[in-house]
Amino acid sequence: MAKIKLTVTESNCRSGYFKSGDTFIVEDLCPPLCHELWNVAYPYIFALKNGAMLDKGDSKSREFDCVCPDECRVKLHGETIEE
């Protein structure tokens, strides 16, 4: 299965868990993300790990962007890492 690289692109996390530039690699186990952010990112991660192409504007891509449900305090970019 593909590996997914997650990068925090913007952070104002009220708990201080994330800083801009933090990266995580998703392989078999979930990375140390809070439950709220993981629940938003997981459907995209699951799809990419299983070979999906996601809609991105007028095209398809193997990457995504999502935001934390806590007032969009954390922005996350995910992309497939080619092996």
C-alpha positions as a Markdown table, in Angstrom:
| # | Residue | x | y | z |
|---|---|---|---|---|
| 1 | Met | 0.0 | 0.0 | 0.0 |
| 2 | Ala | 1.0 | 3.6 | -0.6 |
| 3 | Lys | 2.5 | 5.8 | 2.1 |
| 4 | Ile | 0.9 | 9.1 | 2.8 |
| 5 | Lys | 2.9 | 12.2 | 3.9 |
| 6 | Leu | 0.9 | 14.7 | 6.0 |
| 7 | Thr | 2.3 | 18.2 | 6.5 |
| 8 | Val | 0.9 | 20.8 | 8.8 |
| 9 | Thr | 0.7 | 23.9 | 6.6 |
| 10 | Glu | -0.8 | 26.3 | 9.2 |
| 11 | Ser | -1.3 | 25.9 | 12.9 |
| 12 | Asn | -3.0 | 27.8 | 15.7 |
| 13 | Cys | -3.7 | 24.7 | 17.7 |
| 14 | Arg | -5.3 | 25.6 | 21.0 |
| 15 | Ser | -3.6 | 22.5 | 22.6 |
| 16 | Gly | -0.2 | 23.3 | 21.1 |
| 17 | Tyr | 0.0 | 19.8 | 19.5 |
| 18 | Phe | 1.0 | 21.0 | 16.1 |
| 19 | Lys | 3.4 | 23.5 | 14.5 |
| 20 | Ser | 3.6 | 24.6 | 10.9 |
| 21 | Gly | 5.9 | 22.3 | 9.1 |
| 22 | Asp | 5.3 | 19.3 | 11.2 |
| 23 | Thr | 5.2 | 16.1 | 9.0 |
| 24 | Phe | 3.9 | 12.6 | 9.6 |
| 25 | Ile | 4.1 | 9.5 | 7.5 |
| 26 | Val | 1.0 | 7.2 | 7.4 |
| 27 | Glu | 1.9 | 3.6 | 6.9 |
| 28 | Asp | 0.1 | 0.8 | 8.7 |
| 29 | Leu | -0.7 | 2.7 | 11.9 |
| 30 | Cys | -2.2 | 6.2 | 12.4 |
| 31 | Pro | 0.3 | 9.0 | 13.3 |
| 32 | Pro | 0.0 | 11.0 | 16.5 |
| 33 | Leu | -2.8 | 13.3 | 15.5 |
| 34 | Cys | -5.7 | 14.4 | 17.7 |
| 35 | His | -8.9 | 12.6 | 17.1 |
| 36 | Glu | -10.7 | 15.5 | 15.6 |
| 37 | Leu | -8.0 | 16.1 | 12.9 |
| 38 | Trp | -7.6 | 12.4 | 12.2 |
| 39 | Asn | -11.4 | 12.0 | 11.7 |
| 40 | Val | -11.3 | 14.7 | 9.0 |
| 41 | Ala | -8.2 | 13.4 | 7.2 |
| 42 | Tyr | -8.9 | 9.7 | 7.5 |
| 43 | Pro | -11.4 | 9.3 | 4.6 |
| 44 | Tyr | -8.8 | 10.9 | 2.2 |
| 45 | Ile | -6.0 | 8.9 | 3.6 |
| 46 | Phe | -7.9 | 5.7 | 3.2 |
| 47 | Ala | -8.8 | 6.5 | -0.3 |
| 48 | Leu | -5.3 | 7.4 | -1.3 |
| 49 | Lys | -3.8 | 4.3 | 0.4 |
| 50 | Asn | -6.1 | 2.2 | -1.8 |
| 51 | Gly | -5.2 | 3.8 | -5.1 |
| 52 | Ala | -7.9 | 6.5 | -5.5 |
| 53 | Met | -7.5 | 9.7 | -7.4 |
| 54 | Leu | -9.2 | 12.6 | -5.6 |
| 55 | Asp | -11.0 | 15.6 | -7.2 |
| 56 | Lys | -8.9 | 18.8 | -7.0 |
| 57 | Gly | -10.6 | 21.6 | -8.8 |
| 58 | Asp | -11.0 | 20.7 | -12.4 |
| 59 | Ser | -8.5 | 17.8 | -12.2 |
| 60 | Lys | -7.7 | 14.6 | -10.3 |
| 61 | Ser | -4.8 | 14.3 | -7.9 |
| 62 | Arg | -3.2 | 12.0 | -5.3 |
| 63 | Glu | -3.2 | 14.7 | -2.7 |
| 64 | Phe | -5.6 | 16.6 | -0.5 |
| 65 | Asp | -6.0 | 19.6 | 1.9 |
| 66 | Cys | -8.2 | 19.6 | 5.0 |
| 67 | Val | -8.8 | 21.7 | 8.1 |
| 68 | Cys | -9.4 | 21.0 | 11.7 |
| 69 | Pro | -13.0 | 21.2 | 12.7 |
| 70 | Asp | -12.0 | 23.3 | 15.7 |
| 71 | Glu | -12.5 | 26.7 | 13.9 |
| 72 | Cys | -10.0 | 25.6 | 11.2 |
| 73 | Arg | -7.1 | 26.1 | 13.6 |
| 74 | Val | -4.9 | 23.5 | 11.9 |
| 75 | Lys | -4.5 | 23.1 | 8.1 |
| 76 | Leu | -3.2 | 19.8 | 6.8 |
| 77 | His | -1.9 | 18.8 | 3.4 |
| 78 | Gly | -1.7 | 15.1 | 2.5 |
| 79 | Glu | 0.1 | 13.5 | -0.5 |
| 80 | Thr | 1.0 | 10.1 | -1.7 |
| 81 | Ile | 4.7 | 9.2 | -1.5 |
| 82 | Glu | 5.8 | 7.2 | -4.5 |
| 83 | Glu | 7.9 | 4.2 | -3.6 |
